Amino acid sequence: MIKYTLFLLIASSLFLNATAKCTLYIASNLPLNSPPLQVHCASKDYDLGYHSLATGEEYILSFDEKPFSTLFTCRFVWNKNNKVFHVYDERSKECSETGVRYYAVKPEGFYFTNVYPPKKLGFQCDWKQNFSSKC
């Protein structure tokens, strides 16, 4: 019984301290000569500040996932459009396969892939604010 309890204690300690690396890319695929994309991302622990992306630029964020607690929300502002949503939520195991989350921002909305460099982008959502945390 003591060996079993010790095993569970060690295993749970390793699990709770285990982290995986995730890299988040936000790319401005907006038209040339348009206003820059304004991006502001934050988690519970970190405010990552404001970033202004010209067409073709990327904002790259790498972090270690914390089991059950890593959550990043970003606000995107461009050309009178304003959208806020969770770009990463550890509870959904979004980085577990490839370690990548790639968002391309276009005039019609947000596209996503979990591959870098991106090969095929899938449409996620438009610019309309939906009052939920999802895109």
C-alpha positions, 0 to 999 in steps of 0.5 A, spaced: 500 500 500 505 504 501 509 503 495 502 504 491 501 511 494 508 513 493 507 511 486 501 515 485 504 521 489 510 521 484 506 520 478 501 526 480 507 530 481 510 529 474 504 530 471 502 536 474 509 539 473 510 536 466 510 542 460 509 542 453 512 547 448 507 551 444 508 556 439 503 561 437 503 565 430 499 570 428 500 573 421 497 579 418 495 577 411 491 583 410 491 587 403 497 592 402 497 599 404 491 597 409 492 599 416 496 595 420 493 589 424 493 591 432 494 585 436 494 585 444 494 578 447 494 576 455 494 570 459 492 570 467 499 571 469 502 575 463 500 581 459 504 581 452 503 588 450 500 591 444 503 589 437 502 592 430 503 588 424 504 590 417 501 586 412 506 580 411 508 580 418 508 575 424 507 575 431 510 569 434 509 567 442 512 561 444 510 558 451 510 552 456 503 549 457 501 549 464 496 543 465 489 545 466 491 553 466 494 556 460 489 560 457 491 566 452 486 571 449 487 576 444 484 582 441 485 584 434 483 591 431 483 592 424 480 597 419 474 599 424 473 591 426 474 589 433 475 581 435 476 578 442 477 570 443 481 565 446 487 563 441 489 558 446 486 554 451 490 548 454 484 544 456 482 543 449 489 540 448 490 544 442 498 544 441 499 537 443 499 534 436 504 539 433 506 544 438 503 549 433 497 554 433 497 558 427 492 564 425 492 568 419 488 574 419 485 576 413 479 582 411 474 576 411 476 573 418 481 568 421 484 562 418 487 557 422 492 551 421 496 547 426 502 546 421 508 551 420 510 553 415 502 553 413 500 549 408 492 549 408 488 554 412 481 553 414 476 558 416 475 559 423 470 565 424 469 572 421 470 579 424 463 579 428 463 579 435 460 574 438 460 575 445 463 568 447 470 566 448 471 562 442 472 565 435 
